[in-house]
Amino acid sequence: MSGIRDDIKEVVKPLGDVLKAVDTKKVEGVINHIDQFSSQLTGIARDSKETIQKAKDAFSRMEDIGDKVNRGEGTLGKLITDETIYEDAKKTVETAKSAVETVKSAAESAKKTLDTLRNVSEKIEQGEGTWQAHQR
């Protein structure tokens, strides 16, 4: 029994020495830091849960919109699924292109006419031309 008691003393004595050397203020500080860190982790976890829920809600709404588009509902759905609207839009673009070409052609023609009128006007001012030649 005394041998067991001596063995226990040998184990407990270093443990007692360690406990005497421990600064309780430092231990309290470490515990406080761990507590603060735990609170921060709890806040981050809560914020993350909210963000994940918002993302799930957004994806759900996007999925609903995609389903409506696929069913041809709404303006975008009709534009995507209705061949008639596509053909009408294509014709409108082609008509607009044709109108632009017509305007370009008319502008070029008007420029040529203005250049010709400017040239004739300059010749008249300089006394050139068939009428002026007969007057001399």
C-alpha positions in Angstrom: 0.0 0.0 0.0 2.8 2.3 0.8 4.4 1.6 -2.6 1.2 2.6 -4.3 1.0 5.7 -2.1 4.6 6.6 -3.1 3.8 6.1 -6.8 0.7 8.3 -6.5 2.8 11.0 -4.8 5.4 10.8 -7.7 2.6 11.4 -10.2 0.7 14.0 -8.3 3.7 16.1 -7.2 4.8 17.2 -10.7 1.1 17.8 -11.5 0.9 20.0 -8.4 4.1 21.8 -9.4 2.6 22.5 -12.8 -0.6 23.8 -11.3 1.3 26.1 -9.0 3.3 27.5 -12.0 0.1 28.2 -14.0 -0.7 31.9 -14.1 -4.5 32.1 -13.6 -4.7 35.5 -15.2 -3.1 34.1 -18.4 -5.5 31.2 -18.4 -8.4 33.5 -17.9 -7.1 35.6 -20.8 -6.8 32.6 -23.1 -10.3 31.5 -22.1 -11.7 35.0 -22.9 -9.9 35.0 -26.3 -11.4 31.6 -27.0 -14.8 32.8 -26.0 -14.5 35.9 -28.2 -13.3 33.8 -31.1 -16.2 31.4 -30.6 -18.6 34.4 -30.7 -17.1 35.6 -33.9 -17.4 32.1 -35.4 -21.0 32.0 -34.4 -21.6 35.4 -36.1 -19.8 34.2 -39.3 -21.8 31.0 -39.3 -25.1 32.9 -38.9 -24.1 35.4 -41.7 -23.0 32.5 -43.9 -26.4 30.7 -43.4 -28.2 33.9 -44.3 -26.1 34.4 -47.4 -26.6 30.8 -48.5 -30.3 31.1 -48.0 -30.4 34.3 -50.1 -28.4 32.6 -52.8 -30.8 29.6 -52.7 -33.8 32.0 -53.0 -32.1 33.9 -55.9 -31.4 30.6 -57.7 -35.0 29.5 -57.1 -36.3 32.7 -58.6 -34.0 32.3 -61.6 -35.2 28.8 -62.1 -38.8 30.0 -62.0 -38.0 32.6 -64.6 -36.2 30.0 -66.8 -39.3 27.7 -66.5 -41.6 30.6 -67.6 -39.3 31.5 -70.5 -39.3 27.8 -71.6 -43.1 27.7 -71.5 -43.2 30.9 -73.6 -44.6 33.1 -70.9 -43.7 36.8 -70.6 -42.0 39.0 -73.2 -38.7 37.1 -73.2 -40.4 33.8 -73.3 -42.5 34.8 -76.3 -39.4 36.3 -78.1 -37.5 33.0 -77.6 -40.3 30.5 -78.3 -42.5 32.2 -80.9 -41.1 31.8 -84.4 -43.5 34.5 -85.8 -42.0 37.2 -83.5 -38.5 36.1 -84.6 -39.4 36.3 -88.3 -41.1 39.7 -87.8 -38.0 41.0 -86.0 -35.8 39.7 -88.7 -37.9 41.4 -91.4 -37.8 44.6 -89.4 -34.1 44.5 -89.2 -33.8 43.8 -93.0 -36.2 46.7 -93.7 -34.1 49.0 -91.5 -30.9 47.9 -93.3 -32.6 48.6 -96.7 -33.8 52.0 -95.5 -30.3 52.9 -94.4 -28.8 51.9 -97.8 -31.5 54.0 -99.5 -30.6 57.0 -97.3 -26.9 56.5 -98.1 -27.6 56.3 -101.8 -29.8 59.4 -101.7 -27.1 61.3 -99.7 -24.4 60.3 -102.2 -26.7 61.4 -105.1 -27.4 64.7 -103.4 -23.7 65.3 -102.8 -22.9 64.6 -106.5 -25.7 67.1 -107.5 -24.4 69.7 -105.1 -20.8 69.2 -106.5 -22.2 69.6 -110.1 -24.1 72.8 -109.1 -21.1 74.2 -107.4 -18.9 73.5 -110.5 -21.5 75.1 -112.8 -21.8 78.1 -110.5 -18.1 78.6 -110.5 -17.9 78.4 -114.3 -20.6 80.9 -114.6 -18.9 83.3 -112.2 -15.7 82.9 -114.2 -17.4 83.6 -117.5 -17.0 80.1 -118.8 -19.7 78.1 -120.6 -21.4 78.1 -124.0 -23.7 81.1 -123.4 -20.7 83.2 -122.3 -18.7 82.0 -125.3 -21.4 83.3 -127.7 -21.6 86.7 -126.0 -18.0 87.5 -126.8 
